[in-house]
Amino acid sequence: MIIRGSRSFKAVCFTIGGISSFFVCIYSYYIYFLMRDRFGFSGKDNLAFAALNGLIYTIAAWQGGRFGQRRGYFNAFKVGFGALILAMAAGSQCNSALGLVLATGLFNVGMCFIWPTIEALVSEGEDAIGLPRMVGTYNVVWAATNALALFGGGTLVEKFGFKTIFYLPGAAFIALLGLVFWLQKHADAARDAGHEPVFTPVPDPHRPSPAKTRAFLRMAWLANPVAYIAINTFIPMLPTLAAQFQLTPMFAGFACSLWGFARLGTFIALWVWTDWHYRFRWLMTAFVLLIGSFATILIVPSLVAVLAAQIFFGLAIGMIYYSSLFYSMDASEAKGEHGGIHEAAIGVGNCIGPAVGAASLQWVPQYASSGGIAVSGLLLLGLGALVTIWKTAR
């Protein structure tokens, strides 16, 4: 019997999250290679495409979180996976750039009903001891499958063609939708039989004051979109970097997945070691590492430098993302809605970073690194805002 909120129930949610992350990554990362190879998209074009996706994601994530909180998490799952399946079916039959842009927009909407729901369900009913454990498990699971997809996705594309990024995710999303119906059936049966989880709150003597908690939540909601400004500027530029260093999609996946494994290692470390909670210096250090590593990746014309910088990039992204999700879940009982806000913040970064990069390449196309320099300046502004919030809170 699977009782909602139980460890077995959450294990199924982690499974849904891990599989979703793998196949979402396959499509999200390698669609930019498809747009370059089939329709001649330049780095600027891919950045503009990514900015549009980020705008859609921002609006849809906020609404997705609210939908799950008010209409039920299982209903949100069904809407999300239904949209993903339709997007993959439509995209596989598209022969125009506009058609793929529209299919990818629907794909982004579907994701925004999945992630806030999983984040809420795995955090639901947890106390001060259980919540860090659940958030940590979720982060490690999705980051592991995400890194594997980035590493191996290029090989799949090279061996079996670009149809792979539609057919494999589509089949996986159909299977996951079936798993959602199965999970709901068993959870409802347990509820009807009178079995509900019982959580015994455990006081946390180290919990900070409400004012400090709110300050860290605000800083996390600032830091996470800034981190995704960097991520979603880097990802659309992967085809450009691959061309610069003469890498095929397969070897681009090998070379440019290092940051994903570094992020995974960071998640594992932060999951085991929790003394970083509500410590400003760790968030500050991550921000500084983010700026330096991002600038190195996109500006320094050396593959060795790109590989080395990815390690620090992954460390910084891991610290910032983990902080944002933990503080979002720790600061509110409305976990679905806060999960939506957490994801919407990601969307803001996904939109702003590529938009600034594309605009820079449009205005000063004679400088190939102008996009990276402009976005690095944006990250510096984010650092100033972070310090301002901290000083105000103190």
N, C-alpha and C positions, 0 to 999 in steps of 0.2 A: 504494500500500500504506500503510495507516494503522497505525503502530507505537504501542503504548501508551506514553505518556510523551513522545511526540514533539510538536513544535509543531502539526502538523496534527491530531493526536488532541485536544490541548488546545483548539484552535480550535473543534472540534465541541462540546467541553464548555462553552466560553464561549457558544456559540450556544444550547445547551440551557438554560444559566443565564439568558441574556438574555430568551429567549422565555418561560420559566417565570416570571421576575420580573414581566413585563408582565401576564400573565393571572392570576397569583396576586394581584397588586395590584388588578386590576379587581374581583375577587371580594371580597378582604379589606377594601377600603375602602368599597365601595358596598353591601355587605350591611347595613351599619348604616342607610343611607338606606331600604332596603327594609323593614327591621324597624320603622322609624319610620312609614313611610307605609302599610304594609299591616296592621301589628299594633299600632300606636300606642305603640311603645317610646319611653319618655322618655330623657333623658340618663342618668339613674340606671340604667334598664333596660339600655341599651346598654353602660354601663360594667360591669355585672354579667355580661353576655353576654361581653364582652371578657376579663374576669377568668377565666371558665370556659375560654375558648379558650386563654388563657395557661397555665393549669394543665395542660391536655391537651398543649400544645406542649412544656412543660418535660419531662414524663415521656417523651413520644414522641421528642423530639430526642436525649435521652441514649441511648435504646434504638436509635434509628435510626443514630447514629454507631457504636455497638458492633456492630450488625448488619452494616453495610457493612465494618467492619474485619475481622470474623470470617467472614462468609458471602460476601463479595465485593461489590464496588461495583456491578457490573451487576445483581446480584440486588436490591440496595437500590433502584436506579433502578426496576426493574420493580414492586416492591412499592409504592413511592411513587407512581408514575404510575397504577398500577392503582387505588389508593385515591382519588386525585384524580378519576379518571374516574367511579368509582362515586359519589363525593360530588356531582359536578356532575349526573349523571343523576338521582340521588335528589332533590337539591335542586330541580331544575327541575319536579318533579312534586308537590312538597310544598305543601299548602294550610294548614298549621298552623305556628305559631311553634315548637312542640316539634320538629316534623319538620325544620325549618331549623336549629335548634340542633344536632340530632344530625348532620345532613349537614355542618354546619360543623366539628363535632368530628372527623369522618372526614377532612375537608379538611385540618385541622391535622396530623393523623397523617401523611397523605401527604406534606405539605411537609417533615416532619422526616426523611424518608428521601431527600429530594432534595438539600437544601442541604449537609449534611455530606459527602455523596458528591461533589458538584461541588467543594467546597473541598478535599477530599483529593486528587482526581484532578488538579486544576490545580497543586497544590503538590508532588505526588509526584516524587521524584527530583531536586528542585531544590537547588542549592547556595546559598551566601550571596549570590551576585549574582543568580541566577535567581529565587529565592523572592520578593523584593520586587516584581520585575517581574510575576510571575504573579498574586500577590495583588492588585496594583494593577490589572491588566487585568480581573480578575474583578470587583473592586469597581466600576470605572468602567462595565463592561457592564451589571451588574444595576441599578446606580443610575440609569443613563440610561433604561432601559426602564421602571423603576419610576416615575420622575418623569413620563415621558410618559403612563403609564397613569393616574396621579393627575390629571394635567392634562386628559386627554381622556376619562376614564371617565364623568364626569358628562354629557358631551355624548352619548355612546353610550346611556346610560340614558334621557336626556331624549328622544332621537330615536326609539329603538327599544324602549324599555320595559325592565323589570327582568329579563326572560328573557335579555337579552343577557349578564348576568353569569354565567349558567350555560352557555348554548350556545356562546359564543365560547371561553371557557376549556376547556370539555369537548372541543371539536374540536381545540384546540391541544394538549391533553394526549394525545389519541389519536395525533396526528402525532408528538409527541415520544417517545412509547413506541415507535413504529415506528423512529424515528431511533436509539433506544438499541439495539434489536435489530440494526439495520444496523451500528452502530459496534462492537458486540461481535463480530459475524461477521467484520468486517475485522481487528479487533485480534487475535482468536483465530487467524485465518489467518496473520497476520504472525508471531505467536508460534510456531505449528506449523512455519513455514518457517525458524525459527531467527533471526528478526530481533527483537532486543531493544534498547531504547535504552541508550546508553552515556553515563554522566555522569562528567565529570572534575571532582572537587571542587576548588574554588578557595578557598584560605584567606582568611579575613576578618580583617585585622589590627585592625579596630575593634570586633570582637565583644566585648561586655562579659563579665564573669565569670559563672560559673553562678549564683552567689547573686543577682546583679543581674538576670539573666535571669528567674529564678524570681520575684523580687519584682515585676517588671513584668508577668509573666503573672498573678500574683494581683491586681494592681491593675486589669489589663484585664478580668479576669473579674468584678471588682466593678463597674467603670465601665460595662460594656456593659449589664448588666441595669438599672442605674440610668438609663441613657439610654433604654432601652426602657420603663421606667416612665413616662417623659415622653411618648414616641412613642405608646404604646398607651393613654394617657389622652387625648391630643390627638385621635387618629383616631376613637374612638367618639363624641367630642363634636362632630365635624364637622357632623352634622345639626343639633345645638343651636346651634352658631355660625352655620350657614347661616340658621336661622330668626331668630336674633337680628339679623342684618344683612340679612334679607329677600333671601337669595340662593337661586336655583334650584340643583338639583344641578350643572348645567353651570357656572354662575358660581362655585359653591362649589369645583368642581374647579380652575377658573382661579385663584381667589384663594388657595386653601389648598394649592396645589402648589409655591409658591415655595420652601419649605424643602427640597423634594426636589431642585430644581435647584441650590440652595446646597450641599446635601450632595454632589451630583455634582461641582460645581466644586471642593469640598474634596478629594474623592477624586482628581481629576486632579492637583491641586497636590501632594498627598502622594505620589502615584505618581511624579511627576517629581523632587520634592525629598525626599531621604531623610535629611537631617540630623536630623529629628525622632526617629529611632529611639532608644529608650532615653533620652529626655530628659523628665524629670518635668514641667518647667514647661509643656510643651505640653499634656499630659494635664490638668494642674491648670487651665490657662486655659480649656480646653474645658469642664471641669466648671462653672466659674463662669459662663461664657456660657450653658450649658445651663439653669442655675437661673434666671438673670435673664430669658432669652428665654421660657422656658416660663411663668413667672409672668405675664409681660406678655400672652402670647397668651390665656390663660384667665381673666385677672382684669381687665385693662384694657378697658373697653367702647368700643373705638375700632377701626374697620376699618384705618385707617392704621397704628395701633400694631401690630395683628396682622400686617400685611404686613411692616412693618419688622423686627419681632421674629423673623419666620420666617427671615430671612437669617442672623441669629446662631444661631438654633436649628439650621439646616442645617449651619452651620460646626461647631458643637459636636458634633452627632450624627456628622458625617463623621469628625472627629478621633477620637472615642471608639470608633466601630465599627471603623474602619481599624486602630486600635491593638490592639483585642481580637483581631481575626482574624490580624493579622500576628504578634503575640506567641504566639498559640495554635499557629500553623503553624511558627513559628521554634523553638519550645521542645521539640518532640517529634517522633519518627519515627512514632508511632502517630497519623497525621494524621486518619484517619477518626474515631477515638475522640475526639481533641481537637476536631475539627470538631463532633462531637455535643455535647461539653461547651460549646463556644462558643455553639451554637444553644440548648442547654438554659438557659444563662445569659440569653439573650434571652427565653426563655419565662418565667423567674422574674420579669423586669421586666414582661412582658406581663400577668402575673397580679396582681402586687402593686399596681402603679399603679392600674389600674381598680378593683381591690377597695377600696383606700383611698378613691378618689374616690367610688365608689358608697356606701360606708359613711358618708362625710361628708354626702352629699346625703340619706341616709336619716335621720341623726340631727339635722342642722340644715338642713332643707329650706328654711327661710325665707331663707337666704343662698345665692343662686345661685352665688356664687364659692367656696363652702366646699370643693368638691372640688378646685379648683385650688390653694387655699391649703394644704389638707392634703397634697397630693402635693408641693407645693413644699417643705414641711417635711421630707418624706421624702427629697427630693433633697439637702437640707442635711445630713441625717444621713449620706447616702452620701458627701458631700464630707468630712465628719469622718473617716469610716472610711478613705477614700483617703489622707488625710494621715497617719493613724495607721500604715497599712501602710508608707508611704514612710519615716517616721521610724524605725520598727522595723528596716527593711531597712538604713538608714544606720548 
